[in-house]
Amino acid sequence: MKDNLPNNMLTVREVSQILHVHSNTLRRWSDLGIIKAYRIGPRGDRRFKQEDIGLLLLEESKGFPTKANGSMEIDKRIDEYVMSR
């Protein structure tokens, strides 16, 4: 299946290993808009661009927030998600 993907697209499993997070955490981040995912196929499987993941890692390593509104916005969205469960 990976042979059918563009070279710059990664699966949930690959990105979760790169970021050292559980695959469900990555899916939740995608649902919250923290990380951009692209849906493919009839099942709507998530795929991530290598450039997006690289940029995320670069921003995090430099201490930059990953969103224009800063990390407080991300924390707020995560809190909203947790409270809705």
Secondary structure in CASP SS format (residue, H / E / C, confidence):
PFRMAT SS
TARGET T0000
AUTHOR 0000-0000-0000
METHOD secondary structure of the structure
MODEL  1
M C 1.00
K H 1.00
D H 1.00
N H 1.00
L C 1.00
P C 1.00
N C 1.00
N C 1.00
M E 1.00
L E 1.00
T C 1.00
V H 1.00
R H 1.00
E H 1.00
V H 1.00
S H 1.00
Q H 1.00
I H 1.00
L H 1.00
H C 1.00
V C 1.00
H C 1.00
S H 1.00
N H 1.00
T H 1.00
L H 1.00
R H 1.00
R H 1.00
W H 1.00
S H 1.00
D H 1.00
L H 1.00
G C 1.00
I C 1.00
I C 1.00
K C 1.00
A C 1.00
Y E 1.00
R E 1.00
I E 1.00
G C 1.00
P C 1.00
R C 1.00
G C 1.00
D E 1.00
R E 1.00
R E 1.00
F E 1.00
K E 1.00
Q H 1.00
E H 1.00
D H 1.00
I H 1.00
G H 1.00
L H 1.00
L H 1.00
L H 1.00
L H 1.00
E H 1.00
E H 1.00
S H 1.00
K C 1.00
G C 1.00
F C 1.00
P C 1.00
T C 1.00
K C 1.00
A C 1.00
N C 1.00
G C 1.00
S H 1.00
M H 1.00
E H 1.00
I H 1.00
D H 1.00
K H 1.00
R H 1.00
I H 1.00
D H 1.00
E H 1.00
Y H 1.00
V H 1.00
M H 1.00
S H 1.00
R C 1.00
END
